Amino acid sequence: MDVFSWFRRSKTTTTSAGNGQINKQEPKSDSKTEEELFGVTDQLIDFIKTFTVETFKNFPLQDEEAANCDGGTPSISGNVRKDLSDWQERHAILVLSKVKEMSQLRFRLCPGWMKERQFWRIYFTLVKSYTAEYELRAVQLARLRQMSIENENAPNTSAYEVEMSETKPTTSNLDSLTHDIESGKE
């Protein structure tokens, strides 16, 4: 999904019904909850507004990290690089839509001064202290969802195993039964 279609869907949806048009507003609580889920808080926004071009230009990236930022062909999804995690991508889209200064800064820096990948690596390094707990929570929720799906899809064989063990004689039971028959006991 690209940023522009997301903006259109999230702001106002217009549908025709009968003779006129109906405007539906997305509930404020849903967008606020999403922002909180992805760590876009007032404190983060205030911090982002302090960023300047020099913040990014003078940021010390390791030589290895800088080399990794330049390599490969860019795969861009809606103005945000596809090499970000799903959580980071959604966070970046929310930040770009909510903080115009960040959008303008990114426009001035990419691709003239730095690659898109380098820009987002610097950004997420700068905001790590603000977003780490939100990203961790998202990873934990994803893991719990995955475990729930695996548990639903796993066949429940425990009842069958108990039933089978009760009806199927074990080798020790067979040896005992064979011994009893040979010795004349029944």
Secondary structure, 3 states (H helix, E strand, C coil): CCHHHHHHHHHEEEEEECCEEEEEECCHHHHHHHHHHCCCCHHHHHHHCCCCHHHHHCCCCCHHHHHHHHCCCCCEECCEECCCCHHHHHHHHHHHHHCHHHHHHHHHHCCCCCCHHHHHHHHHHHCHHHHHHHHHHHHHHHHHHHHHHHHHHCCCCHHHHHHHHHHCCCHHHHHHHHHHHHCCCC
